[in-house]
């Protein structure tokens, strides 16, 4: 049953996503095992792949500094067909909502992909500012809230270890130097 009291700013974010990301759009509700915590997930499919985004994480302050408030939504992008992107985003959302996990640039959430696709080499996610859109996704001003979207990039165990020892920026520089297609979830 669809929710009846949807926050207008959540609807505004969904409309913004629809305008920015062309394709066949769906919004579904994902819940934790107890069905106590829910998150809406936007997906847009086109011939190149699928983009997903959370709707509602903006209600949780993601700042680690109590004097500052930072609100975000999480995006994921995958080349080709990817049936687990909504589940992965739903899990990330529930950990943030239910457990108070904080997402931010350079932060890794371990085993988010491994839960749904243990056969993939990419098992974890690293949060970075979105890079696929030239303008309009690093800071989004909605009518009543400013959000700073983050891209959850799937990473391998080796990439996780590299980011832990040398830093996320060093990993991103390595990706750029090696021309790594981070949107290819089949990479090793």
C-alpha positions, 0 to 999 in steps of 0.5 A, spaced: 500 500 500 503 506 497 504 511 503 499 517 504 503 522 507 509 523 503 513 529 505 512 535 499 520 535 499 521 528 498 516 529 492 520 535 490 526 531 490 523 525 486 521 530 481 528 533 480 531 526 479 526 524 474 528 531 470 535 530 471 535 522 469 532 520 463 529 513 463 523 509 465 522 511 472 519 507 478 519 509 486 518 503 490 518 502 498 524 498 501 523 496 509 528 492 514 526 485 516 522 488 521 518 492 517 519 498 522 523 502 518 522 504 510 525 508 505 523 510 498 527 508 492 527 511 485 530 508 479 531 510 472 532 505 467 535 506 460 539 503 454 545 504 458 543 502 465 540 504 471 540 509 476 537 509 483 537 514 489 534 514 496 528 518 497 528 520 505 535 520 507 535 528 507 531 527 514 537 525 517 543 529 519 549 526 516 554 531 519 559 528 524 559 535 527 554 537 532 554 544 530 553 543 523 547 540 519 548 536 512 543 532 509 544 528 503 541 522 499 544 516 496 545 515 488 547 509 485 549 508 478 550 501 474 552 500 467 547 494 464 542 491 467 542 491 475 536 488 479 539 489 486 541 496 485 534 498 489 535 492 494 542 495 496 540 502 496 534 500 501 539 497 505 544 503 505 538 507 507 535 502 513 542 502 516 542 510 516 535 511 518 535 505 523 542 504 526 545 512 525 550 510 520 553 516 517 555 517 510 560 522 507 565 523 502 570 517 503 566 513 508 565 506 506 559 501 508 562 494 508 558 488 504 552 492 502 553 489 495 555 482 498 549 481 501 545 481 495 551 478 490 556 474 493 559 472 486 561 479 484 568 482 486 565 489 488 562 487 495 562 494 499 561 501 497 565 508 497 561 514 498 563 520 493 560 526 490 557 525 484 561 525 478 556 523 472 552 530 472 556 536 470 552 541 474 546 539 479 548 533 483 553 536 488 548 541 491 541 541 490 537 546 493 530 544 494 524 549 496 525 547 504 532 543 504 539 543 501 541 536 500 548 534 498 547 527 494 553 522 494 554 517 489 555 510 492 561 507 488 561 499 488 568 497 490 572 491 491 576 488 497 583 490 494 580 497 493 577 498 500 584 496 503 587 501 498 582 506 501 583 504 508 591 505 507 592 511 503 585 514 503 579 515 499 582 521 494 588 516 493 583 511 490 579 516 486 586 518 483 588 511 481 581 510 478 582 516 474 589 514 472 587 507 470 581 509 467 577 505 471 570 504 469 567 504 476 560 504 474 561 497 471 559 492 477 562 486 473 570 489 474 575 485 478 
